[in-house]
Amino acid sequence: MSDTEILDEIEVVDLEEYACSGKPLPKRIKYYLIKVDKEKIRVQSTITAEKILIAAGLDPCEYHLQQKLKGGKREKLEPNQIVDLSKPGVERFESVPKEACNG
């Protein structure tokens, strides 16, 4: 493995830190450290919005998840939507209480 390959592979990346600094993400990342509300949690790169809520200790039946992008834009995520953590500008996630739960 060359020095460049070693630099391009990293065990854990703090997503908010990279988004705020404008640095490009390394090519190979094993885990992401993401912020949900005020709590940081470690997740794998392929994850759904529902699993992010569960990892944060929140009931997907009671909360929606939205992602906050650099610049302040927010996008609502569907529960089974795969979240692309490598997407440029994804800073953090926010839970939003649902009014009622179906099911």
VMD Tcl script that draws the C-alpha trace (Angstrom):
set ca {
  {0.00 0.00 0.00}
  {1.44 3.39 -0.97}
  {1.57 6.49 1.25}
  {-1.22 8.05 -0.83}
  {-3.48 5.04 -0.24}
  {-2.83 5.20 3.49}
  {-3.74 8.91 3.56}
  {-6.92 8.23 1.58}
  {-8.14 5.61 4.06}
  {-9.32 6.59 7.51}
  {-11.05 4.70 10.32}
  {-13.47 7.38 11.62}
  {-14.40 10.76 10.09}
  {-16.19 13.54 12.00}
  {-18.69 14.57 9.32}
  {-19.49 17.99 10.82}
  {-15.80 18.87 11.13}
  {-15.13 18.04 7.48}
  {-18.24 19.88 6.22}
  {-17.46 23.03 8.20}
  {-13.81 23.09 7.13}
  {-14.60 22.47 3.46}
  {-12.01 19.67 3.33}
  {-12.82 16.83 0.94}
  {-13.63 13.52 2.60}
  {-11.06 10.73 2.34}
  {-11.89 8.13 -0.32}
  {-12.28 5.18 2.03}
  {-13.97 5.67 5.37}
  {-14.91 2.86 7.72}
  {-17.15 4.87 10.10}
  {-18.62 8.34 10.28}
  {-19.03 10.35 13.46}
  {-22.31 12.18 12.93}
  {-24.14 14.67 15.10}
  {-27.83 14.04 15.78}
  {-29.25 16.99 17.69}
  {-26.46 17.54 20.27}
  {-25.18 13.95 20.46}
  {-22.38 12.49 18.34}
  {-22.73 8.87 17.28}
  {-20.59 6.53 15.19}
  {-22.26 4.88 12.20}
  {-21.27 2.94 9.11}
  {-21.31 4.64 5.74}
  {-24.46 2.91 4.45}
  {-27.36 3.71 6.75}
  {-31.02 4.70 6.59}
  {-32.63 7.67 8.30}
  {-34.55 5.26 10.54}
  {-31.33 3.56 11.70}
  {-29.76 6.94 12.47}
  {-32.71 7.75 14.74}
  {-32.42 4.35 16.45}
  {-28.64 4.78 16.91}
  {-29.35 8.14 18.55}
  {-31.78 6.47 20.97}
  {-34.87 7.96 19.32}
  {-38.04 6.12 18.30}
  {-38.60 6.44 14.51}
  {-42.32 6.19 15.24}
  {-42.10 9.44 17.21}
  {-39.52 11.41 15.18}
  {-38.66 12.47 11.63}
  {-35.03 13.04 10.68}
  {-33.71 15.92 8.66}
  {-30.18 16.61 7.52}
  {-28.63 20.04 7.80}
  {-26.39 21.02 4.94}
  {-23.61 23.60 4.90}
  {-25.20 27.02 4.45}
  {-28.21 26.18 6.64}
  {-30.41 24.28 4.17}
  {-32.37 21.39 5.71}
  {-33.73 18.31 3.93}
  {-36.36 15.98 5.40}
  {-35.37 12.33 5.12}
  {-37.79 9.44 4.68}
  {-37.38 6.56 7.20}
  {-36.14 3.98 4.65}
  {-34.10 6.51 2.68}
  {-30.42 5.62 2.38}
  {-28.42 8.58 3.65}
  {-25.35 9.41 1.55}
  {-22.85 10.50 4.20}
  {-20.22 11.16 1.53}
  {-22.43 13.85 -0.08}
  {-20.57 17.18 0.07}
  {-21.97 19.63 2.59}
  {-23.81 17.23 4.93}
  {-23.09 18.71 8.38}
  {-25.41 17.11 10.91}
  {-28.87 15.71 11.59}
  {-31.84 16.97 13.56}
  {-34.79 15.05 14.98}
  {-38.26 16.55 14.58}
  {-41.12 15.23 16.72}
  {-44.03 13.73 14.77}
  {-47.55 14.71 15.70}
  {-48.93 11.16 15.51}
  {-47.63 7.70 14.73}
  {-49.17 5.46 12.10}
  {-49.18 1.79 12.84}
}
mol new
graphics top color blue
foreach p $ca { graphics top sphere $p radius 0.5 }
foreach p [lrange $ca 0 end-1] q [lrange $ca 1 end] { graphics top cylinder $p $q radius 0.2 }
display resetview
